[in-house]
């Protein structure tokens, strides 16, 4: 997976049980995923189409650093599907633990908000990269 972003959990983002609000985490995942999709598509005009099931595995507490990673699952004509994962970083152990993960679909759009094709050369390069990765696994 590719490193995309780091967020730091603040007091204002904590719920009554002392954990990060789930909605805040979803926002972080969406923002990081969209930024990565825009980078891959070489275009900032990316919108979220769908977020699949999100599995919250561990709590995030005040001052935890959360690193967000993503990788391409598939790329269509105008859409890109990413696996996105958040990991909290333990400074003492120098260890990352998965906090939650999901699969997200983004669509490249034009200035009117209509889907627009991703450059075919980018899709071909991405397809080749995915194929190479699968062969190594």
N, C-alpha and C positions, 0 to 999 in steps of 0.2 A: 504494500500500500504506500501511497505517496503522502508525505506530510503536507497538510494544507493550512492549518491555523492553530493558534493557542489561545485559550480563553482562561481567565482567572475568576473563580467564583467569589462574588462579593456578597456582603451582608444583605443588600437590597434584593438579592435573587434567591433568598432562602425562605422556605415555607415554615409553617408552624412546627413541623417535625424536625427541623434543623437540616433538611436536605435541599439541594438545588431544585427549584420548580422544574417539573418535566417539560412544561411549555418553553421555558428558557432554553433548555437543552435542545429541544426541537428547533428552535430559532437558530441556535448556533450551528446545528447540523445543516440546516437549510442554507444559511448564509455561506458556510464553507463549501458545501457541495456546489452551489451556484457559482461561486468564484472559481472553483476548479473546472467546472463545465465550461464557463466562459473562457478560461485560459486555454483549455483543450480545443475549443471551437474557434478560437481567435476572434471572439466577438462578445461584448458585454451584454448583448440583448438576449438574455437567457431567463426563462421563467420556469417555475416549479409546476410540473404536471401532477406528480403523485409521490407520496411518501408511503412506502409499504409498512408492514408491521414493525414496530420499534420495540426492542427488548431492552429494558432497563435492568442491568445486571448488578450494579453496585451504586451506593449513594455517592454524591459529591457534596462536600462540606465547604464551609467558608475557607478561603485561601487556597483551595486545591487548584492546581494547574491542570487544565484539560486540553489535551492535544487531539486534534481532529485529523483523521487520515481518510483518503478516498482512493478508489481504483475504478477503472472502467469495467462494467459488466458487459454492456452491449452498446453499439452505436447504430442508430437508424438513419433514415434520410434527413430528418430534422430534429431527432431526439437523441439524447445520450442518457444511459442508465448507469448510475454509480452505486457501488457499495461504499457506505460511509460509516466510519467507526470513531467513537470518542473514547479516549483512554486518559485516565487520571495518572499524573506523574508523581511518584513518591520520591522526594529528594533524598531522603535518608537511605533508601535501598537502591536508588537509581534504577527504578523499575516502573514500567507502565502496566496498568491493569485496565482491561476493557470495561468501560462503564455502560455503553449501549451501542447498538448498531442498527442499521436499516439499509434499505435499498431505495434509491430516489431516482425519479425520472424528470429530466429537464428538457425543455424544448427551446430551440433557437427561433427567435421571432424577428419580424421586420418592425418598422416604426409604427405600423398600424396594429401591431399585436398579432399578426397572422404568422403561422409557422413558415419558416423559410429553410431551404436546404443547407445542410452543413457542407462545406467545400468537399467535393468527392475525394480530392487528394488527401485531405485530413482523415476522412473515413477509411480510405485504403491503408494509410499508415497505421491507424488505430487498429484496424482489423488484423494487420500483420503483427503488431505488438501483442495483441491479445492471443493470437495463435502461437506466437513464440513463447509467451508465458505459460500457456496450457501445456506445451510440449515439455517444458522444464519441470512441471509438477508431477 
